[in-house]
Amino acid sequence: MGQAIAVVSGKGGTGKTSFVANVGMALAQMGHSTLCLDCDVGLRNLDIAMAMTDRAMMDFTDVMAGNCTLEEGAAVHPRQKNLYLLTAPARIGAIHIDVNGFRELFPEICKRFDFCLVDAPAGLGAGFQLAVSGADRAVVVSTTDASSLRDAQRTVMELEELPRERVHLVVNRCRKKLMKSLHQTIDDAIDMAGLPLLGVIPEDETIPLYAGRSTPLLLTTNDCAARAYRNIARRILGQRMPLMKIR
């Protein structure tokens, strides 16, 4: 059986969607069938991050309604074997989606795929509850600023149904010089969020460039953030990997 991992944060702009796209690709490159599931109803953009805007023809409500099978709804990545996308509906509000019906998708997903990474919308409302409803584990993505870490703490409180050992923190967009100027350390971030650390992703100015070209980061480079995403994927698989040094 596969694993469903909800990728969440209380604050927008922390990099959840990039995390799902890139860690999903890293897992696929390591030979694991991986479904990236967009739960940002009405504001979906995981297809852009995965360079699949012309591939996602059906969404998860089509699978729920029986308009297509899971295999038909999950679009295959054009350049990466083992990587799939099931997108969110573009116009319907999350409040109208039956959470129990959505949760019932996950046994089939976990039979078909080794991993399902669920891209939750920002905030802790209906979309968040939808995203975590079928998850076995959760990753809270935060940046190092105080407001983001405070929102991460609040997010943890909403994940009380998951055992604490199944909830991890990822600190994104780390810049060593900035952290020094703010007298912060990664340990401070861990303590403030109250979660074990899954990984640290350095600030990488090339990410917007690749995104603008609709080019997946992990298909073009092994520098900086790309290595961090691959290391996180290895930790998800249970491998022990040292943290990157942030320059």
Buried (B, 14 or more C-beta within 10 A) or exposed (E): EBBBBBBBBBBEEBBBBBBBBBBBBBBBBBEBBBBBBBBBBEEBBBBBBBBBEEBBEBBBBBBBEEEBEBEEBBBEBEEBEBBBBBBBBEEEEBEEBEBEEBBEBBEEBBEBBBBBBBBBBBBBEBBBBBBBBBBBBBBBBBBBBEEBBBBBBEBBEBBEEBEEEBBBBBBBBBBEEBBEEEEBEBEBBBEBBBBEBBBBBBBBEBBEEBBEEEBBBBBEBEEBBBBBBBBBBBBBBEEEBEEBEBE
